[in-house]
């Protein structure tokens, strides 16, 4: 009986500690001057459960409030619907920012250029944008020139544009990696590394930068998830042996990837919810 009581108390203490890690947040906003049925929607993936969170509130003379509890800073989006229907929202009615514990204020006539205060992680993201924005502008200009079909470019000039764009893209990536290295104790660094793993799984700098993160960040739920994604990258990246799997053919026969060892194999990954199929050509 004493053992069961001790076990229960230990479980209760652990549960209390885990619960206490979540902290309150409040978002107070003022967008335009409309009232109901004008609605603001708040959408994000919970950093711990990875489940989608969806909340909404009616506007009152343009004012709105959201409250809740959160454990880690998380990138969220808020959407303004003048008639309460999210399907009518336009590009100017959507804003993404970092939500974190504490009080955050949002003020503006439209969401896309509203002023957001109170989020340290959002301030850090804005500093990152200031750093990469000049390079992004140049990349857009080069891309626009490359896509202009009404200008008869010579092959040599086209190659020069390709080379310039590649150089600017490398500069942009290096600025991003430098920023991550300079902020090892931020959730923004984890999110940027996670995006890099998914976009460029062969970038060996990701693992190096992960090891430079603070112990607090590496021990967080998003940090542990990032570590798992990096380890998975080693299993499926270019030049690595693909993990074996078994599936049924259209005629009902069971086959495995290892059955085609020594042969070229074209894999088509598809989903009924996705319009674009992804192809992988591998040799095993």
ChimeraX attribute file (.defattr): number of C-alpha atoms within 10 A of each C-alpha:
attribute: neighborCount
match mode: 1-to-1
recipient: residues
	/A:1	6
	/A:2	7
	/A:3	8
	/A:4	9
	/A:5	10
	/A:6	11
	/A:7	12
	/A:8	12
	/A:9	12
	/A:10	12
	/A:11	12
	/A:12	12
	/A:13	12
	/A:14	12
	/A:15	11
	/A:16	11
	/A:17	11
	/A:18	11
	/A:19	11
	/A:20	10
	/A:21	11
	/A:22	14
	/A:23	14
	/A:24	13
	/A:25	17
	/A:26	17
	/A:27	20
	/A:28	14
	/A:29	22
	/A:30	22
	/A:31	21
	/A:32	15
	/A:33	12
	/A:34	17
	/A:35	16
	/A:36	14
	/A:37	15
	/A:38	20
	/A:39	22
	/A:40	27
	/A:41	19
	/A:42	17
	/A:43	16
	/A:44	18
	/A:45	14
	/A:46	17
	/A:47	18
	/A:48	13
	/A:49	9
	/A:50	11
	/A:51	10
	/A:52	10
	/A:53	11
	/A:54	11
	/A:55	13
	/A:56	17
	/A:57	17
	/A:58	21
	/A:59	25
	/A:60	17
	/A:61	14
	/A:62	20
	/A:63	19
	/A:64	19
	/A:65	18
	/A:66	16
	/A:67	13
	/A:68	12
	/A:69	14
	/A:70	19
	/A:71	20
	/A:72	20
	/A:73	20
	/A:74	22
	/A:75	20
	/A:76	17
	/A:77	15
	/A:78	20
	/A:79	23
	/A:80	27
	/A:81	21
	/A:82	19
	/A:83	15
	/A:84	19
	/A:85	14
	/A:86	16
	/A:87	9
	/A:88	11
	/A:89	15
	/A:90	11
	/A:91	10
	/A:92	12
	/A:93	19
	/A:94	18
	/A:95	17
	/A:96	16
	/A:97	18
	/A:98	22
	/A:99	24
	/A:100	25
	/A:101	21
	/A:102	15
	/A:103	15
	/A:104	20
	/A:105	16
	/A:106	19
	/A:107	18
	/A:108	15
	/A:109	13
	/A:110	16
	/A:111	23
	/A:112	15
	/A:113	14
	/A:114	16
	/A:115	14
	/A:116	18
	/A:117	14
	/A:118	17
	/A:119	19
	/A:120	16
	/A:121	20
	/A:122	21
	/A:123	15
	/A:124	17
	/A:125	16
	/A:126	12
	/A:127	13
	/A:128	16
	/A:129	13
	/A:130	11
	/A:131	15
	/A:132	17
	/A:133	13
	/A:134	11
	/A:135	16
	/A:136	16
	/A:137	11
	/A:138	15
	/A:139	19
	/A:140	12
	/A:141	13
	/A:142	16
	/A:143	15
	/A:144	11
	/A:145	15
	/A:146	17
	/A:147	10
	/A:148	10
	/A:149	9
	/A:150	7
	/A:151	9
	/A:152	9
	/A:153	13
	/A:154	9
	/A:155	9
	/A:156	9
	/A:157	12
	/A:158	14
	/A:159	13
	/A:160	12
	/A:161	16
	/A:162	15
	/A:163	12
	/A:164	16
	/A:165	19
	/A:166	13
	/A:167	13
	/A:168	17
	/A:169	16
	/A:170	12
	/A:171	15
	/A:172	19
	/A:173	14
	/A:174	13
	/A:175	16
	/A:176	20
	/A:177	18
	/A:178	12
	/A:179	19
	/A:180	24
	/A:181	16
	/A:182	14
	/A:183	16
	/A:184	21
	/A:185	17
	/A:186	18
	/A:187	22
	/A:188	22
	/A:189	26
	/A:190	26
	/A:191	17
	/A:192	15
	/A:193	23
	/A:194	22
	/A:195	13
	/A:196	18
	/A:197	21
	/A:198	12
	/A:199	10
	/A:200	13
	/A:201	19
	/A:202	16
	/A:203	13
	/A:204	12
	/A:205	12
	/A:206	19
	/A:207	15
	/A:208	11
	/A:209	18
	/A:210	22
	/A:211	12
	/A:212	16
	/A:213	22
	/A:214	14
	/A:215	12
	/A:216	11
	/A:217	19
	/A:218	21
	/A:219	13
	/A:220	17
	/A:221	16
	/A:222	21
	/A:223	23
	/A:224	14
	/A:225	17
	/A:226	21
	/A:227	19
	/A:228	11
	/A:229	16
	/A:230	20
	/A:231	12
	/A:232	13
	/A:233	18
	/A:234	16
	/A:235	14
	/A:236	14
	/A:237	14
	/A:238	12
	/A:239	11
	/A:240	11
	/A:241	13
	/A:242	16
	/A:243	9
	/A:244	9
	/A:245	9
	/A:246	11
	/A:247	11
	/A:248	10
	/A:249	10
	/A:250	7
	/A:251	6
	/A:252	8
	/A:253	8
	/A:254	10
	/A:255	13
	/A:256	13
	/A:257	15
	/A:258	14
	/A:259	11
	/A:260	12
	/A:261	11
	/A:262	9
	/A:263	11
	/A:264	11
	/A:265	14
	/A:266	11
	/A:267	12
	/A:268	10
	/A:269	10
	/A:270	12
	/A:271	9
	/A:272	7
	/A:273	6
	/A:274	8
	/A:275	8
	/A:276	10
	/A:277	10
	/A:278	11
	/A:279	11
	/A:280	10
	/A:281	9
	/A:282	14
	/A:283	14
	/A:284	14
